[in-house]
């Protein structure tokens, strides 16, 4: 049985920002939505595009608590129906600046939250 888009997004959110709480997960969800719009691609295609989101294949969703999983599912559902305000300033990318330098496509820093810097 195929995994639904909401579950894929929740997996991505936990893997990328589960340790940053609800706000961190909302910010990462915004980058997915922003990419979908900017690149004119379905959200599912953005999520599963190769080499884009480590969190999708990290296994962290399965290792996370039921409470974290439930929160991620709630945020994913909200994001997919347009219920999340984009606080990233239209960011398409994010990095952890303690571990990575901005890639060439990270042109303009739009927002910083905990361990993530967001870029257009």
Buried (B, 14 or more C-beta within 10 A) or exposed (E): EEEEBBBBBBBBBBBBBBEBEBEBBBBBBBBBBBBBEEEEEEBBEBBBEEEBBEBBEBEBBEEBEEEBBEBBBBBBEBBBEEEBEBBBBBBBBBBEEEEEEBEEEBEEBBBEBEBBBBBB
